[in-house]
Amino acid sequence: MDVQETRLREVLQGQTQYRVPLYQRPYSWTIKQLERLWADILELAETHETSPATTHFTGSLVLSTGQIGPNGTEFLVVDGQQRLTTLSILVAALRDHYAETEPENPAQVARLEETFLVDRFKQGDDRLKLLPTQADRPAYRSIIAGAIDHSTPSGLIDAYRFFRTKLRLADDPDDPHDIPRLEGAVLNGLVFVAITAKGEDNVYRIFESLNNTGMKLTQGDLLRNYLFMRAGERGEEVYDTWWLPMQKILSPSDLEALFWIDLIWRNPDAKAGDIYSGQVDRLRHLDQVGIIDEVKRFKRLAELFAIYRDPDQESDPEVAKRLRRVKSWGIGSMDVLVLFWLRLRDDRRIGSAEVSDALHLIESFLVRRIVVGAPANSLPRIFNRASTELGDAPSVEALRRYFTVGRKFFATDAQIADAVLKKPFYYQGRPHQRKTVLAWLEEATPITWLGVERQAREHADISATSIEHVMPQSLSPIWRDAIAVQLDDEGGSVDEAHEEFLHTLANLTLTAYNSELSNRPFTEKRQLLEASGLRMNHEIASRTDWGPLEIRARGRVLSERIVSMWAGPLADTDADDSGVRWKLAIDAVAAIPAGRWASYGDVAAVAGTHPVPLGQFLATKQVPGAHRVLQITGTVSPGFTWGPDSPNEGVDVHELLSQEGLEFDADGHASADQRLRVSELAESIGLSVRSDEEPLTEEDGGDRNAFLAQLAAEQAPSTLHGVIELLNAWERLGGRVEFGTGNEISCILVLERPERGKTISPFVIYPYGSIEVAFQYLVNRAPFDEPELRDALRSRLNAITGIDLAADRLESRPSFPVDVIASRTARDQVVEVLEWFVNEVATYDSEFAA
């Protein structure tokens, strides 16, 4: 390695060409970097007036010796090409500024051009002192030749225009030395540390060490560079034939996303920062032909990705329609799964009809989740793992089963019917997603609601609409009287009814006249809605009144429409309200043959629960074969009982298992070779279980198990299961759990706040039967020190069946029964409240940090 400090003048003069290799990314400097460079140059030029020897360090310039011949030396620019390219453009801008302002002095122009930009004794690209990477060459050639096509989009041309403008602004007609001072600052004051690799130095290793660890380039950039280095002498062919077309149809961010998606299909847990290392590990063993085949494969995937990004390119009308719809949902986590189905079709493993059905199922999954208010933070994990979980025979039915099993919140028809009238849809998901659902419901609204033909005042342009509350957010006296009339027969207050139905899907519509409708009486709203071009508004206008009765009626219509439009999960009739499939647990236990054993965790994974509530369930039920379920170590649980009315009452478990052929060591541990694993256990009852989350095992100990043991002694299995699910959800939201040390071991939900160096806690769970809402603690924790926010927490919890926190308890510690979360529906709602809590804290802390 040769290392020396050098000025820009010394870099560019002489018979030297700097060639940017194919593996380098195209020019990417933006106005931000240009402004910073220009500010440094202005400051340096000003300093030179009193201290002409002052220099400004510009960074490293890492070079590799290329061809050396009679016409000079060629260097490959390993690092520093963005700066070198920018400064060459600046020299060209200086040249052209002189040509414009001093036409009588052509020698000034020739001096800059022939010393620092071109070698006048060479031809073609050989004459350029700097030869950028291929994508940038046409624009760079035009700048050097002074024949710029300004209609051509190019970052290089943008940079040239930037410098031309800055030079004009800096040129004072009364100061003949201002531009020469700037030139001197650029050529004599900007200093590089030039590092030149010689001999057999591995150029790419230098590049990799400079950029992979420091993250100067993106992961996609690094992978591209690796591929071109491995392509060797065929690099030009690979670039022109496969890479450049791929680069033209996908943005740099989409290209990087493509490499990540390709990695996710193999490793669902890969992170965006693993793209380079993960792909290189996969590609390392390939020869040159294999590397080129990989580039070809990436090109084909890029073409499929481009179809997804622009569904108008799709030839099948139904697939194009479905692509537009899922794309309009606006979440990038879906890309992994959508591209997977397009790839299956491209591999001729499925047809367009199956792609369309799969996309419709993804749409159904998303719509049903937002209607019931499922948390969105689990979607990346769900979509990333789907292709792996579907196995070697992917099908739409397999995808539906995948969405159904586990804790994926694929809402059932009953949950949809309940949510349409109870969930605050106005606050679910993202605003455009809520509007999208309403727009799709509008498309499905039967035209027969139009009745006789009429002139619609409002054209049915969904893009111009916004979401409108039919029963308004602010009740006028007329509205209050109208609602009160309906409540005379069913009881309750106007305010309670207003709070109950206001933000539900059944009370929402789309209109372009939101401000006109406002809180007008329904008789006036009805006229505007009747004149609308939207059919759903005609449905509403067909009613003479609008209150709880009409909202419930519309809720029934909408829920029926939703379940008919969007397929739900597979029937799971053996799951109780807690979400545990106890019938599967019973079947799995019964399937353990004599002479074999399974752990509580194995059976729990099949049933969709955890070992502790499973053990509790088996202890209270008469389940054949339950004695073959052991602890993870192969030992009989100390708390094992034969269950009520068992014919084996009084029989020694060890003795019976030994008679059945199970082998134990001297310490009472069953043989690991005789254990049935989860996959074997599931297969024995006709299932294929790939749990999307690791179950809590018997080895997970400490305070958690002591707390769960107390909980198991006091509560039903469904409640125990619900608490475990709630703790898991809290940890997925970024929280942690702590446990008390008293006789009754409490469980505290804690959220770290690194920006503030504090913690905050919403709940404390007590095994003897309550979940305490820590308002008294929150009084001293921003942002919940605001009474309005604590009241919002109370209101959200009170919307859940079984919870009723008094309004005057906002500075104390009210509680609700722990068995509320035995219900899967209620538990999901509590998780939603916790997600809202976490988001409120995160938003406040980010503003505090700013």
N, C-alpha and C positions, 0 to 999 in steps of 0.2 A: 504494500500500500504506500502510495506517495501522498503526503498531506502537506498542503501549503496554503497560506492566505493569499488571496488574489482579488484584484479589482475587476469590475465588469469590463473595463477597457481591455485588460490583459486577457480576459476570457474570450472576447469576441474578435480581437484583431489577429492577423496571421492567417496561415493556410490551414485552418482547422474547421471541421464541420461537426456539429453536435446533433446526433440523430436520436430522436425519441423512439424507443423500441415499441413494437406492437403491444407488448404486455402492459404498457402504461395506459392509464385512463385518459380520455380526451380532456381538453382544456375545461376547467370548471370554476375558475375564479369568478366571483360575483362583485357587485358594486361595493360590498362591505370590505373585501380584501383590497380592491383598487383604491378606495378612499383612504384606507390606512396607509398603503404604500405612498400615495401622493402626499399625505400629511407628513410622512417621514422625510420625503424628498424636499418639500418646502422648508421644513425645519433645518435640514442639513444645508440647503443652499443659503439660508439666512446665516447660519453659523459660519459658513465658509467666508463670509465677508470680513470677519475678524480672525478666524482660525482656519485657514485653507487646508490644513493637514488633517482636519477632523474626518473620521470615517463613520459609517453606519453598518453594523453587521447585518447581513441579509439572510444568513442561514448557510446550510451546507449544500455543496454541489457534488454529488457522488457520480463519478464517471468510470466507465470501463473502456480500456483501449480497444478500438475496433481495428479497421484496416489502416495500415501505414504504407504509403506509397509515395511516388515522386510528386504527386499533386497535394500532399499534405496528410494530416492525420484525421481519422474519424473517431469520435468518442460516442459511446452510448450513454445517454443520460439515465442513470439508475435512480437518482433522486434529485429533485430540484427543478424538474421540467416546467412546473407551473410558474415559478418565479422567473426562470430564464426566458420562457416564452413571453411573459408579460413585459419584461424589460426590453426584449427585442421589439415588441410592438410599440413601446414607448419611444425607442430610438427612431422607428419609422414615423411616428407622429411628430417628433422633433424635426426630422428631415422634411416632412411635408409642410410643417409650420414655417420653416425657413423658406421653402419654395413659394409659399403663399405671401409671406410678408417681406421677403428680400429677393424678388425675382431678378434683380440686377447682380446677384451674387451666386451663380450656379455652382461655383466651386465648393461653397458651404454644403450644398445638398449632396454633391458627389462625394465629398469627404466622409460624411456620415454613412452614405449608402455603401461605398466601396470598401470602407474600413471595417464596418461593424455589421453589415447586413448581407452583403453578397461578395463573392470572389469573381471579379469581372473577367478573369481568364478561364472560367469554367462555364459549362453549359447545363441547361435543364435544372433539375433539383440539386445537382452537384454544386451549383454556384451559391446556394443558400447556406449562410453560416449556421442557421438552425433549421433542422427539418423535423417538424412536429409529427406526431403519430398520424396515421393515415386519415382518420376522420377529420382532422383539423387542417390537412394540407391544402385543400382548395381555397379555404378562406385565408390562410396565411400567405399563400402564393399571391392572391389578389391584393393583399395589403402591401407586400413588398414591391409588386409590380405597379402599384398605384392605380389599379383598375378594379375598385371594390364595387360589388353588386350589393347595394345597401338593402335590397329586398330579401336577401338571403339571411335567414336566422343563424347567427353564429356568436358564441361568446367571445371569440377573438375580435370580430368586427365591433361588438359592443365595447370591448376594452379600447380599441383604436379610437372609436368615437368619443369615449370618455376622456382619453388623454388629449385629443384635439380640442375638446371644449375647455378642459382645464388650462391648456397652454394659451388659448385665446384670452381667457379670463386673467391669466397671470401676466400677460404681455402689456406692460405699461409703455405707451408711445413715447413718453418723456424719459424712459430709462433704456438706453440701448444695450445694457448689460444684463437685464433680468433673465432673458431666455438662455444666454450663454452660461449664466450662473447655475441655472437648473440643469443644463447639459453637463456641466462640470460635476455637479453633485451626483448625477446619475452615473457617469462614466468613471469618475475618479474617486467618488466618495462611498459608493456602495461596494461592500466587501463580502466575498464568499470565503468559506473554508472549502477548498477544492480537494476532494479525496479521490484519488485515481487508483483503480484496481489494475494490477498488472499480472502478466504470466497466466497461471492456471487458476487464479482466484475465481471462486464461484460467484458470478455476478448476482444470480438470483438470491443466493443466501444473504448477500449484503442487502439487497432490496427487501427481503423478507424480514430481516432483523430490524431494519429501519422503520418499516411500516406496520408489521403485525403487532409488535409490542406497543408501539406508540399510537396505533390506531389513526395514523394520518390518512390512510385510505379506508374505504368501507370494506366490509367482509366480501362483498361481491367483487370489488376491484381486485382484492388480493387473489381471489379464486381465478378470475380472468387472467391475471398475470401469470399465475402458476400454470394454467393450461397452455398459454402461449410459449412459455419457457419449455414446457415438456413437448410441445409440437415441433420444436427444433427448426430445421431448415424448411419445413412445410408450413411455417407460421403465416407467410403471406397468403398462401392458398387457403388455409383455414380461415383467416380473417376475411378475405374477399368472398369466399363461397358460403360460409356458414355464420361467422360471427357478426359481420357488419349487417347482414339482413336481420339478424336477431336484435341487434342494437337499434335498428331503425324502427322496429315495431313495438318495442317495450322501452319504457323509461328506465333510467338507472335504478330507481327504487323498486320497480316491478321486476327487473332482472335479478336484483338481489333477493327479492321475495321468492322468485322462482327457484333459486338455488336452495333457499331455506325450506321451501315446500318439498323439494326433492329429498332433502335430508329428513324431514318430518315423516315422510312415508316409511322410512327405515327405522327412525328413532323418534317416537312421539314426544319424548321429553327434551329433545334438542332445543336449545335457545338460539335466538338470532345471532348471538355472539359466537356460536359454535359453527357457523357456516363454513368458514375457511378450514378450521382444524378438522371438522367432521368430514367434509368432502375430500380433503387431501388424504386423510387416513384411508378413505375408500378408494381413491385413485392411485395411491402411491405404488401399488404393485403392477399397474398397467404399463404396457409398452407404448410406443408412439402411436401405433395403429389403434390400440385401445383408447388412448386419450382422444384421438380424432373422432372415434366412434361416439365418445361421450359428448363431444361438442355437437355432433350431428343430432344426438338424442336431445340435448338441451335446446337446439334450434326447433325441433318438432314440438317440444313442450312449450316453447315460447310462442309458437303459432297458435297452440291451443289456448294459452293464457291470453293472447291478444284477442281471440274470439270472445273469451269471457269478459274482457275489458270493453269490447265493442261488439255486442251481440248481433249487430247488423251484418257482421261477416259470417254468421252461422247460416248454413244452407237449409236446415230443417226448421220450418216456421214454428213448430211447437216448442222445440228446444230453445230457439231464439227468444220466444215469449217468456219461457221459464227463466232463462238467463237474465233477461231484463228485470224480472221481478225480484229474484234473489239479490241481484246486484244493487237494486234500488234500496235494499235494506241497509246498506252502508256500513257493513262491518268486515274488516279484513280477515278476521279469524275464520271466516267461511271459505276463503280461497283454497285452503288445503283440500277440503272435501269436494268442492265443485270441480276443481281441476282433476281430482282423482277420477271422477266419473267421466269427464271428457277424455281422459287418458285411456280408460277402459274401452271406450268406444273406438278410439284411435287404434288400439291394439286388437280390434275386432273381437273382443270378448263379450260385448253387449251391443245392442242397437240403439238407435236414436229414441225409440219409444221408452226404453228403460232409463235412458238419461233424463228424459222429460219427467218420468214418474219419480225418479230419485230427487230431482230438483224441486218437484212439487211437494215431496215429503219433507225436504229441508225447509221449504217455505211453511208448511204446516207446523213443523216443530217450532219454528221461530214465532209464528203468529200465536199459537196456543200458549207458549211461554210468556209472551208479553201480556196477553189477556189476563193470565192469572198472576202476573207480576213476579215471575221467576227472576232471580238475580242473574245479571248478564256476565258476571265475572267468571263463571264456570264454562262459558261457551268455548274459549280457546282450547281448554283441556278436552272437552267433549269432541270438538271437530278434529283436533290433532290426532286423537287416538282412534277415530272411526275406521280409517283405512286398514290399520293394523288389526283391529278387533274383528273386522269382517272376514279376515282370513283369505283362503285361496279361492273361495267361491262366492264373491260378492254378489249380492242381489238386492233389489229394493226391499224385499221382505226381511232380509238379514239386517239391512239398515234400520228398518222399522223396529225390529227386535232390539237392536243396539240402543236406539233412542228410548225404548221402553224400559229396559232393565237398568238397575242401578239408580242413583239419585240424580236424574237428569231433568226433572220437572217437565216431562212431556205430559201436558194436562189432559185428563180424561174428559169425556163429555159432561159428566156430572160436575167436575171442577169448573168447566167453562160456564155452565149454566149458573153456578153459584157466583163466579167472579164477575160476570157481566153486570150483576146487580149489587155486588158488594165491594169489588176492588176499585180503588181510585185510578181508573185508567188514564185520566188526564195527567197523571204524574208517573206513569209507567214508561220504561225505556227512554228512547230519545224522541224529541219532538217530531222529527220527520218520520220515525217509525210509527208513531201513533197516527199521524196523518195518513201514512201509507195504508195502515189497516182499514181506516175509515174509507179511503179511496177504493180499496179492493172490495169492501162491503157495498159501496155504491155500485160498482160494476155488477155485483151479484143481485142487486135489488130488482125484482121483477118489474117490467115496464107497465104491467097492468095497473100499478098504483097510480099511473098518470090519469086514468079515467078518460074524460073527454079531452080532445085536443085543446090546448091553450097556448098562448104566446108566452114563453118563458122570459122573464126579465133577466135572469142570470144564466149566462152561457155555462154549460157543463165543463168548464176548464178547471180541473182539480188543482193545477199549479197555482192558480190565483186565489185559492181559498185558504181559510184558516179554521181552526177548531172552535166551534161555538157551543156554549152551554145553553140548552133549550130552557130549562129552569135556571135562571141567571144566578151568578155568584153573589149578587147583591139583591136582596128581596125588597121590592117596593110594597107599600101597603096593599095594593091590588093583588100582587102575587101571594102575599101572606094570607089574605082572606080566601083566595081560591084554594090554597093548600089546606087551610083550616077546615073548609067544607068537607073535603075528602077524609080528614082525620076524625071527624065527629063519630064515625062508625067504628073505626079501628083503634082509636086512642093515640096517645103520643103527642108531642108538641111539634109546632111548625119548624122550630129550629133543629130539632132532632131529625125530622124528615129531610130537611134541607141538607144537613150534614151527611146523612146516610146516602142520599142519591146524587148529590150535586156532581161529583167528579166521576161517576160511573159511566161505563161505555153506553149504557142505555139512555143516558141524558145528553149525549154528545152528538154533534153532526158537523158537517162542513158547510161553509158559506163564504162568499166574498164580501158579505155585508155585515161583518161582525159588529162594527161600530154602530151601524144603523139599528141592529136588533137589540143589542145591549140588554137592559132589563125592562124593555117594553112589556106591556101586558101580552098575554098569549094571543089574545084576539088580534092584536096588531102584528105580532110575530108571525102568526099563522098566515096572514096575507102575504108577507114577504117570502115565507117559505113556500107557499103555494105557487108563487111566481118564479121560483127557482128552477134552474135547469137540472137540478139533481133529484133523482127519484127518491132517495132516502128522505129528502125534505118534504116530498109529497106525502110520504107515509105519515110523517109527523103532522103535516097540515090537515090530514084526513081526520084528526082528532078534534073534538070541539073544546076540550080542556087539556091541561097538562099538569099532572101532579103525580104522586106515588102510584096511583092505579095505572095511569098511562105509561109511566116509566117501567113498571113491572111488565106490562103487556109487551112493550117494545123490547124489553130485555129477553123475554121468551122468544120473540121473533128473531132477534139478533143471535142468540145462542144457538137456535136451530140452524140458522144460516151458516154460522161458523163451523158447527160440527159437520154440516153437509159439504161445505167447501174444502175444509182442511181435515185430512185424516188424523185420527188420534192414535194413541198407543195400542199395542195388542192387549187383548183382554187379560186381566190378571186377577181372576176371581178369588184366588186363595190368599190375597194380601188383605190384612186387616187395616183398620183406619190409621194405624201407626206406620204402615208401609212395609211391615214384616210379612214375608210369605211363610207363615208357620206350616202350611201344608207341605211346602217344599222341604222344610226342616224335618218334618215327620217322615216324609218319603225318603229323604237322604239318610236319616238314621236307620230306618228299616232296611235300607239297601246295603248296609255294612254287613258283609258275610261273617260267619263264625271264623275265628282265627285271624281276623283283621281288626284294625281300630282306626278311628279318625279323631282329630283334635276338635275342641269346641270351636276354634277358629276356622277349621276346614268347613264344618257344617254351617257356621255363621255366614261364611262367604257365599255359600249356595243359597241361603235363605234371605240374604240381603240385610243381615243384622250384625251384631257383634257378640263375642264369646260370653260376656257377662249376662246380658238378658237371655241369651240362648240357654245358658246353664240354669237360670232361674225358671225358664219355661219348662225345661225337661224335668226339673225337680217337682213341678206342680202338676204334670200331666202324665198319663199312662202312655208312654211311647215305647213300642217294641224296639229292642236293641239299644236303648239309651245307655246301658252299662258299657257298650263298646265305644262310647265317646269319652276320651281321656283328656287330661291336661297336655299342653304342648310337649312336656317332657316325657310323656308316656305313662304318667302316674294317675291313679284314680283320684278324683277331686275329693278333698277332705270333707266337703259338704254334700257328697253324693248320697241320694236316697233313692229307693226303688219307686217312689211315686205312690199315689193313693191306690189302694186295693190291688197292689201288685202280687201276683202269685209267687214271686221270688223273695218276698219279704223274709228277712232273716238269713238269706243265702249270702255267703262271703263272695264279694265281687271278684277278688283275685283268683279264688278257687274256680269259679265258674268260667272266667276268661281263660284260665290255664286248661281246663277241660275242653274248651272250644278250640284249643290249639295255639293260643297266644303265648309267646315266649317272653319271660321277664328275666332281667338280670338280678344280681344279688341285692341291688338297692331298690327293686320294685319298679324298674322302668321297662315298659314294653319295647319290643324290638322295633327299631326304626324301619327295618325292611318290610314289616307287616302293616305299616301305616298306609291308609288310603289318602292320597293327596286330593286337593280341591278338584282338579280337572277329572280325576278318576271317579270321584264321588259324584260329580255333576253328570258325567257321562253314564254312570250306572242308572240314572233316572231320566236319561234322554235329554240332558241339557248340555250346553257348552257355555261354561261360565268363565268370563274374562272380567274380573272385577275392575272397575275403573278407579277404585280406591283400595288401598291396602286396609284390611280389617284390623281392628284393635286386637292384638294377640294376647295370650295369657302371659307372655313375657313382659308386656308393658306393665310396669309395677309402680311402686312408690305411692305417693299421696293420692294419685288418681284412682288406683285400685281400692285404696281404703275408703275413699269417698264413694265409689261405685258399690262397694260391698255394703256400706250403710244404706245407700239408696235402694239396693236390691232387697235388703231386709224389710224396707218400709213400703216400697211401691210395686206396682204391677210391672210385668215385663215390658209392656208397651210404653209405660212411662220411662222406665230405665233406658229403653232403646231411644226414646225421644230425646232424653238428656244427652246421651252419647252423640246422637246426630247433631244436636244443637252445639255441643262443644266442638265437634269436627267442623261445622259450618263457621263458627267463630274463628277458629284457627285458619280456615281458608280465607277469611276476610282480613287476615293479618294480625289478629289478636292472639293472646296467649291466656292460659288459665293458671291460677294459683289456688292453693288449698289452705284452709285454716287449720289450726292445731288444737281446737277445743274437743270436748267430748263428742259434739256433733260437728263433723268435718264439713265445713262450708267450701263451696267452689266459687271463685271470684273471676269474672271475665275482665281481663285487663288489656288495655290498648296502649302501646308505647307511643310517645310523641317526641321523636328525636330532635325536632326543630325547637322544642320548648324545654327539653330535658325533664319532662314530667310523664305521668301516666294518667289515664282516665278509665273509669269503670262504669258500665251501665247496670249490670246485674250481679247479684249474689244468689247462688242456688243452695238451698238447704235440703238435705236428704229427707228430713221429716215432713216435707210437703209444701214448700213455698219457694217462689222466685221473687226476690226482693229487688225493687227498682230503686236505685241509689240516688234519689233526688237530693237527699241531705248532703251527700258527698259531692254531687254535681254543682251545688250552689257555689262552690269555690273553684270550679273548673270551667274556664272559658272553652267553647262559646256557650256552654249550657248554664253558665251563671246568669244568662238572660232568662227571665221567667217565661217569655214567649216560646223559647225553644224547648224548655222543659215541658211546657204545656203541649207543644207539638208532639213530643215524645209520648206523653200521656195519651193524646188523642189517637195516635197511630196504634198504640197498644190496645186502647179501648175498642178499636174497630174489630178486634179479634174475639171470637166467641169464647166466653168464659173469663174474660178480663174486664174488670170494672174498677178503675182507679179514680178516686175522688179528686175533684178539682182543687180542694183545699189542702192537698197533701204534697204540694210541689216543693216543700222544704223539709219533708220527713222521709220515711222509708216504707212506703206502701208495698204490698206484695200481691201476687196472684198465685193460684194453686199450680204446683209443678205438673200435675197431671193434665193441664191444658195442652202441653206439648206432646202428650201421648198421641194426639191426632196429627197425622201428617199435614193436613191442611193448615191447622193452627200453627204447627211448628214452622212450616214454610213462611207463614205470615210473620212470625216472630223473627225469623232470619232476615226477612225483608226490612223489618224495623231496625235490626242491628246493622244491616248494610247501609241504611239511611244514616244511622248514627255515625258510622265510620266515615262516610262521605262528608258529613257536616264537620267533623273534627278535622279531616284532611284539608278541606277547603279553607277552614279558618287558619290552620297551621301554615298552609302555603302562603296565605296573605300575610301572616305574621312574619314569616321568614323573609318575604319580599320587602 
